[in-house]
Amino acid sequence: MNWLDPSIANLQPVLDSYWLMIHVAVIVGSYGPFAIGMILGIVVLLLTITG
C-alpha cells in the first residue's frame, strides 16, 4: 500500500512542467482526427459491403 502514501511526491516536478499542458492538449486533440478516420472507415466498409 505504498502507492497510497501522500508523502511520496516523485512526480511533482513533472506535473509542474510547462510541456505537460501541451502534451495533454495534443493527445486530446488527436482524438478528433482519429474519430473522423474511424467513422470514414466504417462508412467505406458499409458502402463496400452493401454496394
N, C-alpha and C positions, 0 to 999 in steps of 0.2 A: 504493500500500500504506500510505497514511497512517492508515487506519482500524485497522490492527494495532498502531499505536504506543501503548504503555501510558502514555506521558506525556500523552496527550490526555485530559483529565478534565473536559470541558464538562458532562457530565450528573451529576456528583457532587452538587451541591446539590439537584437534582431527586430523585435517588434517596434522599436523606436526609429527604425530605418526609413528614410525617405522613399527608397525603392520598393518598400512593401506595398504602398498605396498604388504605385504604378503596376506592380506585379499583379495585384488583385484586380485592378481595372482591366488590364489586358486579358486576363483569364476570363473574367465575367463577360467582357466584350466579345470574346471569341465564341461564346455560346450562340450568339445570333447567327453568324455565318454558318456555323455547324448545323444549327437547326434548319436554316434555309436549304442547305445542301441535302440534309436528310429528307426534308419534305419533297424537294425536287426529285430525289432518287426514288422515293416511294411512288410519286406520281408517274414517273417514267416506267417503273416496274408495272404499275397497274395498267398504263396505256399499252405496254408491250404485251401483257397477258390478254387483255380484252381486245386488242386490235389485231 
